Amino acid sequence: MSLELKHVTKRFGGLRAVGDVSFTVPEKSIFGLIGPNGAGKTTVFNLITGVYKHDEGSIRFRGTDLAPFKPSQIARLGVARTFQNIRLFGQLTVLENALIACENRRKSGLGAALLRTPSFFRDEQEITSKAMEMLEVFKLDRVADEIATTLSYGDQRRLEIARAMMLEPKLLLLDEPAAGMNYGEAEGLKKQILWLRDHFGLTVVLVEHNMQVVMSVCEHLHVLDHGETLAHGPPEVVRKHPRVLAAYLGEDVVEAVESKAAATADGEARSS
Ligand SMILES: Nc1ncnc2c1ncn2[C@@H]1O[C@H](COP(=O)(O)OP(=O)(O)OP(=O)(O)O)[C@@H](O)[C@H]1O
């Protein structure tokens, strides 16, 4: 199992932002964490990555309890993430943004950098070619020398994923990667997520409001509402779950749809 949350609770003062949430994410799967605004999805990401500490329960990554670790240590264990609000270095180029992600992975030290030794240049070459390879995956290699903030919103989101991938994670947490993307961009993103999983044997947890993306790439879904678990299971089951429909569409809409469906069925039964 890649990730395991057991009875996780997080309170902010009187608000129970995450309440008794348990789920497991199998290795090399694509797992969707969904729910309406304020459901607690980003808080779960912040708990997994150590930004917040949970009040109750446990979070394990590949069997290791993450509670004692700081965010940087959790990243080094193999958990990378992107953020809901894009966090690129606005004054740096696309390539520099990708490179900066793995600055602490250089084998040669500061001395080598200052003296410009052969080992520094070897390192530099290796990391740059890895960054270019990752930019190619996201079709960003052609804009490698452009300032990151001049890219379209969709490209900036893809650059964030490329940057997270530079850490060579085992588990990738994507927070609303399709936000602001048009239909074509979201279709492209679906293929890229699947490719990353297959090519790198990656496990992906996706927080996403775009149901076109969620329903077609995720193998398992966990639905939160007001911090509580609402439903869990494969997309084809979860999408029909009455409590999920109610949370997304509102009780009134679901009741109206159900009574219309019942009336139609009744009418059909009478006429036959
Ligand atoms: N640092 C914090 N301090 C206080 N309350 C917080 C904090 N972070 C989140 N919350 C509250 O916790 C609840 C869950 O927020 P969270 O951002 O996890 O929801 P979400 O499901 O990611 O929502 P969205 O889809 O809108 O991003 C919300 O009521 C939010 O206001």
The ligand as an SDF file (V2000), in Angstrom:
LIG
                    3D

 31 33  0  0  0  0  0  0  0  0999 V2000
   -5.3130   27.0380    8.3950 N   0  0  0  0  0  0  0  0  0  0  0  0
   -6.6240   27.0030    8.5990 C   0  0  0  0  0  0  0  0  0  0  0  0
   -7.1830   27.6360    9.6540 N   0  0  0  0  0  0  0  0  0  0  0  0
   -8.5330   27.5920    9.8780 C   0  0  0  0  0  0  0  0  0  0  0  0
   -9.4070   26.9560    9.0860 N   0  0  0  0  0  0  0  0  0  0  0  0
   -8.9030   26.3300    7.9950 C   0  0  0  0  0  0  0  0  0  0  0  0
   -7.4980   26.3100    7.6960 C   0  0  0  0  0  0  0  0  0  0  0  0
   -7.3070   25.5980    6.5530 N   0  0  0  0  0  0  0  0  0  0  0  0
   -8.5320   25.1830    6.1620 C   0  0  0  0  0  0  0  0  0  0  0  0
   -9.4770   25.6260    7.0220 N   0  0  0  0  0  0  0  0  0  0  0  0
  -10.9210   25.3490    6.9650 C   0  0  0  0  0  0  0  0  0  0  0  0
  -11.0640   23.9370    6.8630 O   0  0  0  0  0  0  0  0  0  0  0  0
  -12.1400   23.6210    5.9930 C   0  0  0  0  0  0  0  0  0  0  0  0
  -11.6410   22.7190    4.8730 C   0  0  0  0  0  0  0  0  0  0  0  0
  -10.8220   23.5110    4.0040 O   0  0  0  0  0  0  0  0  0  0  0  0
  -10.0360   22.8950    2.7700 P   0  0  0  0  0  0  0  0  0  0  0  0
   -9.2570   24.0050    2.1470 O   0  0  0  0  0  0  0  0  0  0  0  0
   -9.2870   21.6950    3.2100 O   0  0  0  0  0  0  0  0  0  0  0  0
  -11.2310   22.4420    1.8270 O   0  0  0  0  0  0  0  0  0  0  0  0
  -11.1860   21.9480    0.3040 P   0  0  0  0  0  0  0  0  0  0  0  0
  -12.0200   20.7340    0.2360 O   0  0  0  0  0  0  0  0  0  0  0  0
   -9.7840   21.8350   -0.1460 O   0  0  0  0  0  0  0  0  0  0  0  0
  -11.9330   23.1590   -0.4290 O   0  0  0  0  0  0  0  0  0  0  0  0
  -11.7560   23.7440   -1.9300 P   0  0  0  0  0  0  0  0  0  0  0  0
  -12.3340   22.7240   -2.8680 O   0  0  0  0  0  0  0  0  0  0  0  0
  -12.5870   24.9940   -1.8840 O   0  0  0  0  0  0  0  0  0  0  0  0
  -10.3070   23.9910   -2.1190 O   0  0  0  0  0  0  0  0  0  0  0  0
  -12.7150   24.9310    5.4950 C   0  0  0  0  0  0  0  0  0  0  0  0
  -13.8220   25.2690    6.3000 O   0  0  0  0  0  0  0  0  0  0  0  0
  -11.5760   25.9170    5.7060 C   0  0  0  0  0  0  0  0  0  0  0  0
  -12.0440   27.2180    5.9130 O   0  0  0  0  0  0  0  0  0  0  0  0
  1  2  1  0
  2  3  1  0
  2  7  2  0
  3  4  2  0
  4  5  1  0
  5  6  2  0
  6  7  1  0
  6 10  1  0
  7  8  1  0
  8  9  2  0
  9 10  1  0
 10 11  1  0
 11 12  1  0
 11 30  1  0
 12 13  1  0
 13 14  1  0
 13 28  1  0
 14 15  1  0
 15 16  1  0
 16 17  2  0
 16 18  1  0
 16 19  1  0
 19 20  1  0
 20 21  2  0
 20 22  1  0
 20 23  1  0
 23 24  1  0
 24 25  2  0
 24 26  1  0
 24 27  1  0
 28 29  1  0
 28 30  1  0
 30 31  1  0
M  END
$$$$
